[in-house]
Amino acid sequence: MNILKKGWKAVYKEHGGGYISAIQQVDSGGIDYTMNRWVYPLDGCGPLAVFTTEESVKFFIKGRPYCTYFPCFYMPSDLACVWYHVFDLFIIIKTRQAASLPDDTALARKVMLFMPIQIA
């Protein structure tokens, strides 16, 4: 499926000004996000998870200090679960089935964060 959709991505701001995945650490499959640039799952990991509604991402970040969210574009994935590395080992761990991910979660082949534009 090559259709772009709009979603929302929960991230933490890094000290250097970039953004990282809200759930996965970079050394275990988490992604460094940069505004207006496509990011893809790391080798041996995938797919990426995004929220399909702003209400769901707001609920998700509630109680997570320093966590924020941005609108994003994403290309849906055909896969039905997410997986990632554990520590520095190249062991792939299948994790939650799509049905047990937070409400309104979509799985993506690629994601691009963007800053919303406000028109006066």
Biopython code that builds the backbone (N, CA, C, O; Angstrom):
import numpy as np
from Bio.PDB.StructureBuilder import StructureBuilder

atoms = [
    (1, "MET", "N", (0.845, -1.169, 0.000)),
    (1, "MET", "CA", (0.000, 0.000, 0.000)),
    (1, "MET", "C", (0.897, 1.241, 0.000)),
    (1, "MET", "O", (1.650, 1.445, 0.952)),
    (2, "ASN", "N", (0.836, 2.060, -1.029)),
    (2, "ASN", "CA", (1.687, 3.236, -1.155)),
    (2, "ASN", "C", (0.934, 4.537, -0.911)),
    (2, "ASN", "O", (1.234, 5.553, -1.539)),
    (3, "ILE", "N", (-0.026, 4.516, -0.020)),
    (3, "ILE", "CA", (-0.821, 5.695, 0.287)),
    (3, "ILE", "C", (-0.268, 6.344, 1.546)),
    (3, "ILE", "O", (-0.079, 5.668, 2.557)),
    (4, "LEU", "N", (-0.005, 7.651, 1.496)),
    (4, "LEU", "CA", (0.428, 8.366, 2.685)),
    (4, "LEU", "C", (-0.783, 8.749, 3.517)),
    (4, "LEU", "O", (-1.823, 9.143, 2.990)),
    (5, "LYS", "N", (-0.625, 8.624, 4.832)),
    (5, "LYS", "CA", (-1.681, 9.003, 5.757)),
    (5, "LYS", "C", (-1.112, 9.961, 6.796)),
    (5, "LYS", "O", (0.101, 10.029, 6.996)),
    (6, "LYS", "N", (-2.003, 10.702, 7.454)),
    (6, "LYS", "CA", (-1.584, 11.590, 8.528)),
    (6, "LYS", "C", (-1.831, 10.894, 9.854)),
    (6, "LYS", "O", (-2.875, 10.277, 10.064)),
    (7, "GLY", "N", (-0.853, 11.003, 10.746)),
    (7, "GLY", "CA", (-0.977, 10.451, 12.076)),
    (7, "GLY", "C", (-0.286, 11.344, 13.086)),
    (7, "GLY", "O", (-0.006, 12.509, 12.805)),
    (8, "TRP", "N", (-0.007, 10.795, 14.274)),
    (8, "TRP", "CA", (0.680, 11.519, 15.342)),
    (8, "TRP", "C", (1.692, 10.584, 15.964)),
    (8, "TRP", "O", (1.413, 9.402, 16.166)),
    (9, "LYS", "N", (2.878, 11.113, 16.273)),
    (9, "LYS", "CA", (3.967, 10.314, 16.829)),
    (9, "LYS", "C", (4.386, 10.873, 18.179)),
    (9, "LYS", "O", (4.653, 12.068, 18.308)),
    (10, "ALA", "N", (4.444, 9.999, 19.193)),
    (10, "ALA", "CA", (4.919, 10.374, 20.527)),
    (10, "ALA", "C", (6.432, 10.222, 20.570)),
    (10, "ALA", "O", (6.966, 9.185, 20.177)),
    (11, "VAL", "N", (7.126, 11.252, 21.045)),
    (11, "VAL", "CA", (8.595, 11.262, 21.071)),
    (11, "VAL", "C", (9.087, 11.990, 22.326)),
    (11, "VAL", "O", (8.340, 12.714, 22.984)),
    (12, "TYR", "N", (10.369, 11.772, 22.630)),
    (12, "TYR", "CA", (11.085, 12.541, 23.654)),
    (12, "TYR", "C", (12.072, 13.451, 22.953)),
    (12, "TYR", "O", (12.689, 13.061, 21.962)),
    (13, "LYS", "N", (12.225, 14.671, 23.467)),
    (13, "LYS", "CA", (13.204, 15.598, 22.907)),
    (13, "LYS", "C", (14.579, 15.260, 23.460)),
    (13, "LYS", "O", (14.744, 15.070, 24.665)),
    (14, "GLU", "N", (15.575, 15.186, 22.562)),
    (14, "GLU", "CA", (16.948, 14.937, 22.978)),
    (14, "GLU", "C", (17.611, 16.249, 23.361)),
    (14, "GLU", "O", (17.147, 17.325, 22.982)),
    (15, "HIS", "N", (18.700, 16.153, 24.113)),
    (15, "HIS", "CA", (19.429, 17.344, 24.526)),
    (15, "HIS", "C", (19.979, 18.104, 23.318)),
    (15, "HIS", "O", (20.082, 19.330, 23.358)),
    (16, "GLY", "N", (20.328, 17.399, 22.258)),
    (16, "GLY", "CA", (20.876, 18.032, 21.063)),
    (16, "GLY", "C", (19.835, 18.646, 20.146)),
    (16, "GLY", "O", (20.182, 19.218, 19.113)),
    (17, "GLY", "N", (18.567, 18.537, 20.508)),
    (17, "GLY", "CA", (17.514, 19.157, 19.715)),
    (17, "GLY", "C", (16.726, 18.204, 18.840)),
    (17, "GLY", "O", (15.705, 18.601, 18.280)),
    (18, "GLY", "N", (17.163, 16.958, 18.702)),
    (18, "GLY", "CA", (16.415, 15.986, 17.912)),
    (18, "GLY", "C", (15.336, 15.325, 18.756)),
    (18, "GLY", "O", (15.044, 15.768, 19.867)),
    (19, "TYR", "N", (14.754, 14.274, 18.226)),
    (19, "TYR", "CA", (13.683, 13.551, 18.910)),
    (19, "TYR", "C", (13.948, 12.060, 18.810)),
    (19, "TYR", "O", (14.493, 11.581, 17.815)),
    (20, "ILE", "N", (13.554, 11.320, 19.857)),
    (20, "ILE", "CA", (13.720, 9.868, 19.857)),
    (20, "ILE", "C", (12.384, 9.207, 20.170)),
    (20, "ILE", "O", (11.478, 9.829, 20.725)),
    (21, "SER", "N", (12.284, 7.947, 19.806)),
    (21, "SER", "CA", (11.070, 7.177, 20.053)),
    (21, "SER", "C", (10.650, 7.267, 21.507)),
    (21, "SER", "O", (11.497, 7.265, 22.401)),
    (22, "ALA", "N", (9.352, 7.347, 21.752)),
    (22, "ALA", "CA", (8.841, 7.447, 23.122)),
    (22, "ALA", "C", (8.922, 6.122, 23.862)),
    (22, "ALA", "O", (8.912, 6.116, 25.093)),
    (23, "ILE", "N", (9.002, 5.016, 23.167)),
    (23, "ILE", "CA", (9.002, 3.702, 23.815)),
    (23, "ILE", "C", (10.371, 3.026, 23.741)),
    (23, "ILE", "O", (10.940, 2.675, 24.775)),
    (24, "GLN", "N", (10.891, 2.845, 22.567)),
    (24, "GLN", "CA", (12.134, 2.094, 22.376)),
    (24, "GLN", "C", (13.354, 2.995, 22.463)),
    (24, "GLN", "O", (13.373, 4.080, 21.882)),
    (25, "GLN", "N", (14.381, 2.544, 23.197)),
    (25, "GLN", "CA", (15.648, 3.247, 23.212)),
    (25, "GLN", "C", (16.336, 3.016, 21.883)),
    (25, "GLN", "O", (16.093, 2.015, 21.210)),
    (26, "VAL", "N", (17.196, 3.947, 21.509)),
    (26, "VAL", "CA", (17.858, 3.875, 20.206)),
    (26, "VAL", "C", (18.663, 2.587, 20.055)),
    (26, "VAL", "O", (18.698, 2.019, 18.964)),
    (27, "ASP", "N", (19.313, 2.110, 21.123)),
    (27, "ASP", "CA", (20.135, 0.898, 20.994)),
    (27, "ASP", "C", (19.319, -0.387, 20.956)),
    (27, "ASP", "O", (19.892, -1.467, 20.815)),
    (28, "SER", "N", (17.991, -0.298, 21.079)),
    (28, "SER", "CA", (17.171, -1.506, 20.969)),
    (28, "SER", "C", (16.057, -1.340, 19.938)),
    (28, "SER", "O", (14.976, -1.912, 20.078)),
    (29, "GLY", "N", (16.333, -0.561, 18.918)),
    (29, "GLY", "CA", (15.380, -0.439, 17.822)),
    (29, "GLY", "C", (14.681, 0.899, 17.741)),
    (29, "GLY", "O", (13.950, 1.153, 16.784)),
    (30, "GLY", "N", (14.887, 1.767, 18.729)),
    (30, "GLY", "CA", (14.282, 3.090, 18.693)),
    (30, "GLY", "C", (14.882, 3.934, 17.577)),
    (30, "GLY", "O", (15.977, 3.655, 17.088)),
    (31, "ILE", "N", (14.169, 4.943, 17.192)),
    (31, "ILE", "CA", (14.546, 5.757, 16.036)),
    (31, "ILE", "C", (14.844, 7.185, 16.470)),
    (31, "ILE", "O", (14.162, 7.740, 17.331)),
    (32, "ASP", "N", (15.876, 7.777, 15.859)),
    (32, "ASP", "CA", (16.116, 9.214, 15.950)),
    (32, "ASP", "C", (15.262, 9.879, 14.889)),
    (32, "ASP", "O", (15.373, 9.551, 13.708)),
    (33, "TYR", "N", (14.415, 10.804, 15.295)),
    (33, "TYR", "CA", (13.540, 11.510, 14.355)),
    (33, "TYR", "C", (14.052, 12.924, 14.120)),
    (33, "TYR", "O", (14.486, 13.595, 15.056)),
    (34, "THR", "N", (14.001, 13.368, 12.889)),
    (34, "THR", "CA", (14.317, 14.728, 12.494)),
    (34, "THR", "C", (13.121, 15.252, 11.725)),
    (34, "THR", "O", (12.533, 14.533, 10.917)),
    (35, "MET", "N", (12.764, 16.487, 11.968)),
    (35, "MET", "CA", (11.616, 17.073, 11.273)),
    (35, "MET", "C", (11.801, 17.020, 9.758)),
    (35, "MET", "O", (12.898, 17.234, 9.243)),
    (36, "ASN", "N", (10.720, 16.734, 9.068)),
    (36, "ASN", "CA", (10.659, 16.769, 7.601)),
    (36, "ASN", "C", (11.627, 15.807, 6.917)),
    (36, "ASN", "O", (12.094, 16.074, 5.810)),
    (37, "ARG", "N", (11.925, 14.695, 7.572)),
    (37, "ARG", "CA", (12.810, 13.685, 6.990)),
    (37, "ARG", "C", (12.209, 12.308, 7.233)),
    (37, "ARG", "O", (11.806, 11.996, 8.354)),
    (38, "TRP", "N", (12.147, 11.482, 6.191)),
    (38, "TRP", "CA", (11.614, 10.126, 6.341)),
    (38, "TRP", "C", (12.546, 9.301, 7.213)),
    (38, "TRP", "O", (13.767, 9.361, 7.066)),
    (39, "VAL", "N", (11.960, 8.527, 8.123)),
    (39, "VAL", "CA", (12.715, 7.544, 8.899)),
    (39, "VAL", "C", (12.084, 6.175, 8.681)),
    (39, "VAL", "O", (10.886, 6.057, 8.422)),
    (40, "TYR", "N", (12.911, 5.155, 8.791)),
    (40, "TYR", "CA", (12.513, 3.776, 8.528)),
    (40, "TYR", "C", (12.917, 2.919, 9.718)),
    (40, "TYR", "O", (13.805, 3.311, 10.475)),
    (41, "PRO", "N", (12.290, 1.759, 9.907)),
    (41, "PRO", "CA", (12.736, 0.861, 10.978)),
    (41, "PRO", "C", (14.201, 0.482, 10.773)),
    (41, "PRO", "O", (14.669, 0.383, 9.639)),
    (42, "LEU", "N", (14.917, 0.273, 11.868)),
    (42, "LEU", "CA", (16.298, -0.182, 11.782)),
    (42, "LEU", "C", (16.331, -1.605, 11.236)),
    (42, "LEU", "O", (15.330, -2.318, 11.293)),
    (43, "ASP", "N", (17.471, -2.013, 10.712)),
    (43, "ASP", "CA", (17.620, -3.387, 10.223)),
    (43, "ASP", "C", (17.276, -4.367, 11.340)),
    (43, "ASP", "O", (17.756, -4.224, 12.465)),
    (44, "GLY", "N", (16.457, -5.346, 11.036)),
    (44, "GLY", "CA", (16.066, -6.344, 12.022)),
    (44, "GLY", "C", (14.954, -5.893, 12.955)),
    (44, "GLY", "O", (14.583, -6.627, 13.871)),
    (45, "CYS", "N", (14.425, -4.714, 12.739)),
    (45, "CYS", "CA", (13.339, -4.181, 13.574)),
    (45, "CYS", "C", (12.196, -3.756, 12.665)),
    (45, "CYS", "O", (12.374, -3.588, 11.458)),
    (46, "GLY", "N", (11.035, -3.589, 13.252)),
    (46, "GLY", "CA", (9.963, -3.029, 12.449)),
    (46, "GLY", "C", (8.604, -3.540, 12.843)),
    (46, "GLY", "O", (8.498, -4.448, 13.667)),
    (47, "PRO", "N", (7.585, -2.988, 12.285)),
    (47, "PRO", "CA", (7.507, -1.663, 11.670)),
    (47, "PRO", "C", (7.417, -0.587, 12.751)),
    (47, "PRO", "O", (7.502, -0.903, 13.938)),
    (48, "LEU", "N", (7.249, 0.661, 12.365)),
    (48, "LEU", "CA", (7.111, 1.775, 13.303)),
    (48, "LEU", "C", (5.648, 1.918, 13.703)),
    (48, "LEU", "O", (4.755, 1.570, 12.931)),
    (49, "ALA", "N", (5.398, 2.429, 14.909)),
    (49, "ALA", "CA", (4.026, 2.612, 15.380)),
    (49, "ALA", "C", (3.703, 4.101, 15.472)),
    (49, "ALA", "O", (4.509, 4.892, 15.962)),
    (50, "VAL", "N", (2.526, 4.469, 15.000)),
    (50, "VAL", "CA", (2.035, 5.841, 15.092)),
    (50, "VAL", "C", (0.585, 5.801, 15.574)),
    (50, "VAL", "O", (-0.083, 4.770, 15.489)),
    (51, "PHE", "N", (0.118, 6.926, 16.075)),
    (51, "PHE", "CA", (-1.283, 7.029, 16.463)),
    (51, "PHE", "C", (-2.079, 7.622, 15.308)),
    (51, "PHE", "O", (-1.585, 8.471, 14.566)),
    (52, "THR", "N", (-3.302, 7.166, 15.171)),
    (52, "THR", "CA", (-4.149, 7.652, 14.079)),
    (52, "THR", "C", (-5.042, 8.810, 14.499)),
    (52, "THR", "O", (-5.648, 9.462, 13.649)),
    (53, "THR", "N", (-5.131, 9.077, 15.815)),
    (53, "THR", "CA", (-5.921, 10.215, 16.288)),
    (53, "THR", "C", (-5.106, 11.028, 17.287)),
    (53, "THR", "O", (-4.293, 10.487, 18.037)),
    (54, "GLU", "N", (-5.339, 12.323, 17.281)),
    (54, "GLU", "CA", (-4.645, 13.195, 18.228)),
    (54, "GLU", "C", (-5.088, 12.905, 19.661)),
    (54, "GLU", "O", (-4.284, 13.005, 20.588)),
    (55, "GLU", "N", (-6.338, 12.552, 19.848)),
    (55, "GLU", "CA", (-6.831, 12.240, 21.187)),
    (55, "GLU", "C", (-6.072, 11.057, 21.793)),
    (55, "GLU", "O", (-5.748, 11.074, 22.980)),
    (56, "SER", "N", (-5.791, 10.046, 20.995)),
    (56, "SER", "CA", (-5.080, 8.857, 21.495)),
    (56, "SER", "C", (-3.641, 9.170, 21.876)),
    (56, "SER", "O", (-3.159, 8.689, 22.902)),
    (57, "VAL", "N", (-2.949, 9.965, 21.073)),
    (57, "VAL", "CA", (-1.563, 10.293, 21.416)),
    (57, "VAL", "C", (-1.525, 11.173, 22.660)),
    (57, "VAL", "O", (-0.620, 11.030, 23.482)),
    (58, "LYS", "N", (-2.489, 12.083, 22.816)),
    (58, "LYS", "CA", (-2.546, 12.904, 24.031)),
    (58, "LYS", "C", (-2.763, 12.026, 25.267)),
    (58, "LYS", "O", (-2.140, 12.255, 26.303)),
    (59, "PHE", "N", (-3.631, 11.032, 25.166)),
    (59, "PHE", "CA", (-3.867, 10.110, 26.268)),
    (59, "PHE", "C", (-2.600, 9.313, 26.581)),
    (59, "PHE", "O", (-2.268, 9.103, 27.748)),
    (60, "PHE", "N", (-1.896, 8.872, 25.544)),
    (60, "PHE", "CA", (-0.679, 8.073, 25.700)),
    (60, "PHE", "C", (0.415, 8.843, 26.436)),
    (60, "PHE", "O", (1.078, 8.276, 27.305)),
    (61, "ILE", "N", (0.618, 10.120, 26.110)),
    (61, "ILE", "CA", (1.726, 10.872, 26.719)),
    (61, "ILE", "C", (1.389, 11.413, 28.107)),
    (61, "ILE", "O", (2.276, 11.872, 28.826)),
    (62, "LYS", "N", (0.123, 11.362, 28.482)),
    (62, "LYS", "CA", (-0.278, 11.853, 29.802)),
    (62, "LYS", "C", (0.484, 11.078, 30.872)),
    (62, "LYS", "O", (0.479, 9.847, 30.864)),
    (63, "GLY", "N", (1.130, 11.776, 31.781)),
    (63, "GLY", "CA", (1.884, 11.125, 32.849)),
    (63, "GLY", "C", (3.279, 10.685, 32.434)),
    (63, "GLY", "O", (3.979, 10.050, 33.223)),
    (64, "ARG", "N", (3.697, 11.003, 31.223)),
    (64, "ARG", "CA", (5.056, 10.699, 30.763)),
    (64, "ARG", "C", (5.815, 12.026, 30.656)),
    (64, "ARG", "O", (5.746, 12.709, 29.635)),
    (65, "PRO", "N", (6.539, 12.381, 31.723)),
    (65, "PRO", "CA", (7.253, 13.664, 31.691)),
    (65, "PRO", "C", (8.200, 13.746, 30.502)),
    (65, "PRO", "O", (8.831, 12.759, 30.124)),
    (66, "TYR", "N", (8.288, 14.913, 29.931)),
    (66, "TYR", "CA", (9.192, 15.222, 28.813)),
    (66, "TYR", "C", (8.773, 14.577, 27.500)),
    (66, "TYR", "O", (9.459, 14.746, 26.492)),
    (67, "CYS", "N", (7.681, 13.853, 27.484)),
    (67, "CYS", "CA", (7.194, 13.254, 26.241)),
    (67, "CYS", "C", (6.286, 14.264, 25.550)),
    (67, "CYS", "O", (5.489, 14.937, 26.203)),
    (68, "THR", "N", (6.406, 14.368, 24.247)),
    (68, "THR", "CA", (5.576, 15.258, 23.460)),
    (68, "THR", "C", (5.123, 14.518, 22.213)),
    (68, "THR", "O", (5.408, 13.329, 22.065)),
    (69, "TYR", "N", (4.433, 15.192, 21.326)),
    (69, "TYR", "CA", (4.002, 14.542, 20.091)),
    (69, "TYR", "C", (3.975, 15.552, 18.961)),
    (69, "TYR", "O", (3.891, 16.760, 19.182)),
    (70, "PHE", "N", (4.048, 15.034, 17.748)),
    (70, "PHE", "CA", (3.994, 15.845, 16.541)),
    (70, "PHE", "C", (3.097, 15.151, 15.524)),
    (70, "PHE", "O", (2.961, 13.928, 15.536)),
    (71, "PRO", "N", (2.490, 15.935, 14.648)),
    (71, "PRO", "CA", (1.816, 15.309, 13.518)),
    (71, "PRO", "C", (2.870, 14.675, 12.620)),
    (71, "PRO", "O", (4.030, 15.087, 12.617)),
    (72, "CYS", "N", (2.458, 13.683, 11.870)),
    (72, "CYS", "CA", (3.389, 12.999, 10.971)),
    (72, "CYS", "C", (2.649, 12.499, 9.738)),
    (72, "CYS", "O", (1.425, 12.370, 9.733)),
    (73, "PHE", "N", (3.407, 12.228, 8.717)),
    (73, "PHE", "CA", (2.912, 11.461, 7.584)),
    (73, "PHE", "C", (3.489, 10.075, 7.733)),
    (73, "PHE", "O", (4.613, 9.915, 8.209)),
    (74, "TYR", "N", (2.730, 9.063, 7.328)),
    (74, "TYR", "CA", (3.258, 7.705, 7.387)),
    (74, "TYR", "C", (2.713, 6.882, 6.223)),
    (74, "TYR", "O", (1.648, 7.161, 5.673)),
    (75, "MET", "N", (3.484, 5.863, 5.876)),
    (75, "MET", "CA", (3.048, 4.899, 4.879)),
    (75, "MET", "C", (2.704, 3.612, 5.617)),
    (75, "MET", "O", (3.578, 3.011, 6.241)),
    (76, "PRO", "N", (1.443, 3.177, 5.558)),
    (76, "PRO", "CA", (1.023, 1.987, 6.302)),
    (76, "PRO", "C", (1.841, 0.743, 5.940)),
    (76, "PRO", "O", (2.283, 0.569, 4.805)),
    (77, "SER", "N", (2.023, -0.107, 6.943)),
    (77, "SER", "CA", (2.710, -1.377, 6.765)),
    (77, "SER", "C", (1.677, -2.486, 6.618)),
    (77, "SER", "O", (0.570, -2.388, 7.149)),
    (78, "ASP", "N", (2.037, -3.525, 5.905)),
    (78, "ASP", "CA", (1.176, -4.700, 5.787)),
    (78, "ASP", "C", (1.398, -5.685, 6.944)),
    (78, "ASP", "O", (0.656, -6.659, 7.080)),
    (79, "LEU", "N", (2.411, -5.433, 7.773)),
    (79, "LEU", "CA", (2.744, -6.335, 8.867)),
    (79, "LEU", "C", (1.778, -6.138, 10.033)),
    (79, "LEU", "O", (1.158, -5.083, 10.165)),
    (80, "ALA", "N", (1.655, -7.170, 10.879)),
    (80, "ALA", "CA", (0.643, -7.152, 11.936)),
    (80, "ALA", "C", (1.224, -7.107, 13.345)),
    (80, "ALA", "O", (0.461, -7.131, 14.310)),
    (81, "CYS", "N", (2.556, -7.043, 13.501)),
    (81, "CYS", "CA", (3.142, -6.923, 14.831)),
    (81, "CYS", "C", (4.447, -6.143, 14.725)),
    (81, "CYS", "O", (4.984, -5.960, 13.633)),
    (82, "VAL", "N", (4.947, -5.688, 15.863)),
    (82, "VAL", "CA", (6.214, -4.963, 15.892)),
    (82, "VAL", "C", (7.264, -5.815, 16.593)),
    (82, "VAL", "O", (6.925, -6.677, 17.404)),
    (83, "TRP", "N", (8.531, -5.578, 16.288)),
    (83, "TRP", "CA", (9.621, -6.291, 16.949)),
    (83, "TRP", "C", (10.851, -5.412, 16.978)),
    (83, "TRP", "O", (10.949, -4.422, 16.252)),
    (84, "TYR", "N", (11.806, -5.799, 17.849)),
    (84, "TYR", "CA", (12.989, -4.968, 18.061)),
    (84, "TYR", "C", (14.113, -5.823, 18.622)),
    (84, "TYR", "O", (13.909, -6.976, 19.001)),
    (85, "HIS", "N", (15.323, -5.229, 18.669)),
    (85, "HIS", "CA", (16.480, -5.905, 19.254)),
    (85, "HIS", "C", (16.441, -5.792, 20.767)),
    (85, "HIS", "O", (15.813, -4.889, 21.318)),
    (86, "VAL", "N", (17.121, -6.720, 21.434)),
    (86, "VAL", "CA", (17.301, -6.647, 22.875)),
    (86, "VAL", "C", (18.786, -6.459, 23.130)),
    (86, "VAL", "O", (19.595, -7.306, 22.751)),
    (87, "PHE", "N", (19.148, -5.359, 23.767)),
    (87, "PHE", "CA", (20.534, -5.002, 24.043)),
    (87, "PHE", "C", (21.303, -4.964, 22.720)),
    (87, "PHE", "O", (20.763, -4.516, 21.708)),
    (88, "ASP", "N", (22.553, -5.427, 22.717)),
    (88, "ASP", "CA", (23.353, -5.410, 21.497)),
    (88, "ASP", "C", (23.283, -6.738, 20.747)),
    (88, "ASP", "O", (23.962, -6.920, 19.737)),
    (89, "LEU", "N", (22.470, -7.658, 21.237)),
    (89, "LEU", "CA", (22.327, -8.954, 20.575)),
    (89, "LEU", "C", (21.446, -8.795, 19.346)),
    (89, "LEU", "O", (20.585, -7.917, 19.305)),
    (90, "PHE", "N", (21.650, -9.614, 18.381)),
    (90, "PHE", "CA", (20.812, -9.571, 17.188)),
    (90, "PHE", "C", (19.695, -10.592, 17.287)),
    (90, "PHE", "O", (19.401, -11.315, 16.334)),
    (91, "ILE", "N", (19.083, -10.636, 18.453)),
    (91, "ILE", "CA", (17.935, -11.505, 18.686)),
    (91, "ILE", "C", (16.692, -10.687, 18.395)),
    (91, "ILE", "O", (16.515, -9.593, 18.929)),
    (92, "ILE", "N", (15.852, -11.214, 17.563)),
    (92, "ILE", "CA", (14.616, -10.508, 17.236)),
    (92, "ILE", "C", (13.531, -11.024, 18.171)),
    (92, "ILE", "O", (13.311, -12.230, 18.277)),
    (93, "ILE", "N", (12.868, -10.116, 18.838)),
    (93, "ILE", "CA", (11.789, -10.460, 19.744)),
    (93, "ILE", "C", (10.490, -9.943, 19.154)),
    (93, "ILE", "O", (10.319, -8.736, 18.981)),
    (94, "LYS", "N", (9.591, -10.835, 18.849)),
    (94, "LYS", "CA", (8.262, -10.384, 18.429)),
    (94, "LYS", "C", (7.549, -9.896, 19.671)),
    (94, "LYS", "O", (7.574, -10.552, 20.712)),
    (95, "THR", "N", (6.931, -8.772, 19.559)),
    (95, "THR", "CA", (6.213, -8.225, 20.700)),
    (95, "THR", "C", (4.753, -8.087, 20.351)),
    (95, "THR", "O", (4.273, -8.765, 19.443)),
    (96, "ARG", "N", (4.057, -7.257, 21.020)),
    (96, "ARG", "CA", (2.604, -7.166, 20.980)),
    (96, "ARG", "C", (1.994, -7.295, 19.591)),
    (96, "ARG", "O", (2.449, -6.668, 18.635)),
    (97, "GLN", "N", (0.987, -8.096, 19.502)),
    (97, "GLN", "CA", (0.195, -8.156, 18.285)),
    (97, "GLN", "C", (-0.500, -6.819, 18.104)),
    (97, "GLN", "O", (-0.751, -6.113, 19.080)),
    (98, "ALA", "N", (-0.806, -6.472, 16.890)),
    (98, "ALA", "CA", (-1.441, -5.185, 16.617)),
    (98, "ALA", "C", (-2.702, -5.000, 17.454)),
    (98, "ALA", "O", (-3.021, -3.881, 17.855)),
    (99, "ALA", "N", (-3.412, -6.079, 17.717)),
    (99, "ALA", "CA", (-4.658, -5.985, 18.486)),
    (99, "ALA", "C", (-4.408, -5.548, 19.925)),
    (99, "ALA", "O", (-5.325, -5.029, 20.561)),
    (100, "SER", "N", (-3.187, -5.739, 20.472)),
    (100, "SER", "CA", (-2.923, -5.354, 21.856)),
    (100, "SER", "C", (-2.135, -4.058, 21.972)),
    (100, "SER", "O", (-1.781, -3.661, 23.082)),
    (101, "LEU", "N", (-1.853, -3.396, 20.875)),
    (101, "LEU", "CA", (-1.219, -2.086, 20.923)),
    (101, "LEU", "C", (-2.247, -1.073, 21.422)),
    (101, "LEU", "O", (-3.444, -1.358, 21.410)),
    (102, "PRO", "N", (-1.789, 0.126, 21.870)),
    (102, "PRO", "CA", (-2.764, 1.126, 22.324)),
    (102, "PRO", "C", (-3.820, 1.406, 21.255)),
    (102, "PRO", "O", (-3.578, 1.240, 20.060)),
    (103, "ASP", "N", (-4.984, 1.831, 21.713)),
    (103, "ASP", "CA", (-6.054, 2.168, 20.772)),
    (103, "ASP", "C", (-5.563, 3.154, 19.724)),
    (103, "ASP", "O", (-4.719, 4.009, 19.996)),
    (104, "ASP", "N", (-6.101, 3.021, 18.537)),
    (104, "ASP", "CA", (-5.802, 3.926, 17.425)),
    (104, "ASP", "C", (-4.331, 3.939, 17.037)),
    (104, "ASP", "O", (-3.793, 4.986, 16.679)),
    (105, "THR", "N", (-3.671, 2.776, 17.105)),
    (105, "THR", "CA", (-2.285, 2.641, 16.658)),
    (105, "THR", "C", (-2.269, 2.066, 15.253)),
    (105, "THR", "O", (-3.005, 1.130, 14.941)),
    (106, "ALA", "N", (-1.422, 2.641, 14.410)),
    (106, "ALA", "CA", (-1.197, 2.102, 13.059)),
    (106, "ALA", "C", (0.268, 1.712, 12.961)),
    (106, "ALA", "O", (1.123, 2.317, 13.609)),
    (107, "LEU", "N", (0.556, 0.708, 12.155)),
    (107, "LEU", "CA", (1.933, 0.292, 11.909)),
    (107, "LEU", "C", (2.372, 0.864, 10.569)),
    (107, "LEU", "O", (1.612, 0.873, 9.600)),
    (108, "ALA", "N", (3.634, 1.349, 10.530)),
    (108, "ALA", "CA", (4.098, 2.098, 9.366)),
    (108, "ALA", "C", (5.427, 1.599, 8.838)),
    (108, "ALA", "O", (6.300, 1.171, 9.592)),
    (109, "ARG", "N", (5.560, 1.666, 7.489)),
    (109, "ARG", "CA", (6.837, 1.345, 6.836)),
    (109, "ARG", "C", (7.815, 2.501, 6.935)),
    (109, "ARG", "O", (9.027, 2.290, 6.975)),
    (110, "LYS", "N", (7.290, 3.739, 6.974)),
    (110, "LYS", "CA", (8.135, 4.919, 7.132)),
    (110, "LYS", "C", (7.295, 6.035, 7.734)),
    (110, "LYS", "O", (6.073, 6.068, 7.585)),
    (111, "VAL", "N", (7.986, 6.959, 8.425)),
    (111, "VAL", "CA", (7.312, 8.047, 9.136)),
    (111, "VAL", "C", (8.101, 9.340, 8.941)),
    (111, "VAL", "O", (9.332, 9.329, 8.928)),
    (112, "MET", "N", (7.382, 10.455, 8.789)),
    (112, "MET", "CA", (8.008, 11.771, 8.726)),
    (112, "MET", "C", (7.276, 12.718, 9.673)),
    (112, "MET", "O", (6.091, 12.997, 9.487)),
    (113, "LEU", "N", (7.990, 13.212, 10.693)),
    (113, "LEU", "CA", (7.427, 14.228, 11.584)),
    (113, "LEU", "C", (7.394, 15.559, 10.859)),
    (113, "LEU", "O", (8.263, 15.841, 10.034)),
    (114, "PHE", "N", (6.394, 16.383, 11.161)),
    (114, "PHE", "CA", (6.404, 17.752, 10.628)),
    (114, "PHE", "C", (5.844, 18.700, 11.672)),
    (114, "PHE", "O", (5.044, 18.312, 12.523)),
    (115, "MET", "N", (6.275, 19.937, 11.593)),
    (115, "MET", "CA", (5.827, 20.967, 12.501)),
    (115, "MET", "C", (4.556, 21.584, 11.934)),
    (115, "MET", "O", (4.545, 22.012, 10.779)),
    (116, "PRO", "N", (3.482, 21.638, 12.722)),
    (116, "PRO", "CA", (2.253, 22.227, 12.188)),
    (116, "PRO", "C", (2.453, 23.715, 11.889)),
    (116, "PRO", "O", (3.165, 24.413, 12.611)),
    (117, "ILE", "N", (1.827, 24.180, 10.837)),
    (117, "ILE", "CA", (1.905, 25.580, 10.435)),
    (117, "ILE", "C", (0.628, 26.273, 10.884)),
    (117, "ILE", "O", (-0.477, 25.808, 10.604)),
    (118, "GLN", "N", (0.792, 27.385, 11.581)),
    (118, "GLN", "CA", (-0.371, 28.143, 12.018)),
    (118, "GLN", "C", (-0.531, 29.364, 11.112)),
    (118, "GLN", "O", (0.408, 30.137, 10.921)),
    (119, "ILE", "N", (-1.708, 29.520, 10.570)),
    (119, "ILE", "CA", (-1.996, 30.651, 9.682)),
    (119, "ILE", "C", (-2.737, 31.695, 10.493)),
    (119, "ILE", "O", (-3.753, 31.400, 11.122)),
    (120, "ALA", "N", (-2.225, 32.913, 10.476)),
    (120, "ALA", "CA", (-2.829, 34.002, 11.262)),
    (120, "ALA", "C", (-4.115, 34.496, 10.641)),
    (120, "ALA", "O", (-4.748, 35.408, 11.175)),
]
sb = StructureBuilder()
sb.init_structure("model")
sb.init_model(0)
sb.init_chain("A")
sb.init_seg("    ")
for serial, (resi, resn, name, xyz) in enumerate(atoms, 1):
    if name == "N":
        sb.init_residue(resn, " ", resi, " ")
    sb.init_atom(name, np.array(xyz, "f"), 0.0, 1.0, " ", f" {name:<3s}", serial, name[0])
structure = sb.get_structure()
